[in-house]
Amino acid sequence: MAESFGTDAERYDRARPRYPAELVNRIVAAAPGPAVLDVGCGTGIVARQLQGAGATVHGVEPDERMAELARRFGLEVDVATFEDWDAGGREFDAVVAGQAWHWIDPVAGAAKAARVLRPSGLLSAFWNALQLPPEMSSALVEACQRVIPDSPVDLTQAFTKSAVEIYAAGLDKVAEGMHQAEAFDVPDRWRFDWEHTYTREEWLDQLPTFGILTRLPPEKLAELMDALQPSLDQMGDSFTLPYSTLAITAARR
């Protein structure tokens, strides 16, 4: 699943939400310099926001299709998993990962980050946690259970449990990895609450970028979209959904 998002890289870049400017600016301000390594950079969504805030960014991405689109946007990207990536002696002032650190071994990843960070450099991992309204989450669970009954993902938990709770548990794992790497100060946790308004078309455009759906064949995806139409009719032509961006950040000792 980790390497399936490039199935439609352009859709991913177009449809996925960006990150709060407050988060981006806080990372840039706290780092000891402008050089940032973006781990699991995808199409360069995080990287472009960081560049807009004054950082210079290098990316590491395991999916060649995602990396190629990021390069078209002007980002330098190495294709590799972070654990296997060769830094070539390069050092950075910050290592960041947007919506990606859960694909990385938390201890090995923290240790690798420490090796490429300058003293006082930052490791910051963050996620956008979307909370679906009950009527939308229930419809999505029902449709997925019908169309992909053999899904390896717990559908009920994925779409109905509090997204903030799910990602907060992930932050605990990141913190433990930092601790075991024995190279970081006690991490800080940041939270940014915001909202995003979708048109019906924009929401349907984003859905196929969810990890649970990226590998569906076209006919199954079309079946799923059809199954969701009645619930979307109730939502109207546009609707606003709540997001919380959760980050965990620590400085290298």
VENBELPE-V169489 format. One record per backbone hydrogen bond with DSSP energy under -0.5 kcal/mol. NH is the residue of the N-H (numbers start at 0). CO is the residue of the C=O. E is the energy in kcal/mol with one decimal. If there is no record, write none. Layout:
# VENBELPE-V169489
{{NH:CO:E} {NH:CO:E}}
This chain:
# VENBELPE-V169489
{{3:0:-1.9} {6:3:-1.7} {7:4:-0.9} {8:5:-1.0} {11:7:-2.2} {12:8:-2.5} {13:9:-2.2} {14:10:-3.1} {15:11:-2.2} {22:19:-0.6} {23:19:-1.8} {24:20:-2.9} {25:21:-1.7} {26:22:-2.2} {27:23:-2.2} {28:24:-2.4} {29:25:-1.9} {30:26:-1.8} {31:92:-0.5} {35:33:-0.5} {35:55:-3.0} {36:93:-2.7} {37:35:-0.6} {37:57:-3.1} {38:36:-0.7} {38:95:-3.2} {39:59:-2.0} {40:37:-0.7} {40:59:-1.7} {43:40:-2.4} {44:40:-0.5} {47:43:-2.5} {48:44:-1.5} {49:45:-2.5} {50:46:-2.7} {51:47:-2.0} {52:48:-0.8} {52:49:-0.7} {53:50:-1.6} {54:49:-2.4} {55:33:-2.3} {57:35:-2.4} {58:75:-3.1} {59:37:-2.3} {60:77:-2.4} {63:61:-0.7} {66:62:-2.5} {67:63:-2.6} {68:64:-1.4} {69:65:-2.1} {70:66:-2.4} {71:67:-1.7} {72:68:-1.1} {72:69:-0.5} {73:70:-2.1} {74:69:-2.1} {75:56:-0.6} {76:74:-0.5} {77:58:-2.5} {79:60:-0.7} {79:77:-0.8} {84:80:-1.1} {84:81:-0.6} {86:84:-0.7} {89:86:-1.7} {91:115:-2.6} {92:34:-2.7} {93:34:-1.3} {94:121:-3.2} {95:36:-2.9} {96:123:-1.6} {98:96:-0.7} {98:125:-3.1} {102:99:-2.1} {103:100:-1.8} {108:104:-3.0} {109:105:-1.3} {110:106:-2.4} {111:107:-2.4} {112:108:-2.5} {113:109:-2.3} {114:110:-1.5} {115:111:-1.2} {115:112:-0.5} {116:112:-0.9} {117:91:-2.6} {119:251:-1.9} {120:117:-2.6} {121:92:-2.0} {122:249:-2.7} {123:94:-2.8} {123:121:-0.5} {124:247:-2.1} {125:96:-2.6} {126:245:-2.3} {128:126:-0.7} {128:243:-3.1} {129:127:-0.7} {130:241:-2.0} {131:129:-0.7} {135:132:-0.7} {136:132:-2.6} {137:133:-2.6} {138:134:-1.4} {139:135:-2.1} {140:136:-2.5} {141:137:-2.5} {142:138:-2.4} {143:139:-2.5} {144:140:-2.6} {145:141:-1.4} {146:142:-2.4} {147:143:-3.1} {150:147:-1.6} {154:152:-1.2} {157:153:-2.6} {158:154:-2.1} {159:155:-2.0} {160:155:-0.7} {160:156:-0.9} {165:161:-2.0} {166:162:-2.5} {167:163:-2.4} {168:164:-1.8} {169:165:-1.2} {170:166:-2.1} {171:167:-1.5} {172:168:-1.3} {173:169:-1.9} {174:170:-2.7} {175:171:-2.1} {176:172:-2.2} {177:173:-2.4} {178:174:-2.2} {179:175:-2.6} {180:176:-1.7} {181:177:-0.7} {181:178:-1.0} {182:177:-0.8} {183:177:-0.5} {184:250:-2.7} {187:248:-3.4} {189:246:-2.5} {191:244:-2.1} {193:242:-2.5} {195:240:-2.2} {197:195:-0.5} {197:238:-3.0} {199:236:-2.3} {202:198:-2.2} {203:199:-2.1} {204:200:-1.7} {205:201:-1.6} {206:202:-2.0} {207:203:-0.7} {208:205:-2.6} {209:206:-2.1} {212:209:-2.3} {213:209:-1.2} {215:212:-1.7} {219:216:-0.7} {220:216:-2.3} {221:217:-2.5} {222:218:-1.8} {223:219:-2.3} {224:220:-2.5} {225:221:-2.2} {226:222:-1.9} {227:223:-1.2} {228:224:-0.7} {228:225:-0.9} {231:227:-2.0} {232:228:-2.2} {233:229:-1.1} {234:230:-0.9} {235:231:-1.2} {238:197:-2.3} {240:195:-2.7} {241:130:-0.6} {242:193:-3.1} {243:128:-2.0} {244:191:-3.2} {245:126:-2.3} {245:243:-0.7} {246:189:-2.5} {247:124:-2.3} {248:187:-2.7} {249:122:-2.1} {251:120:-3.2} {252:182:-2.7}}
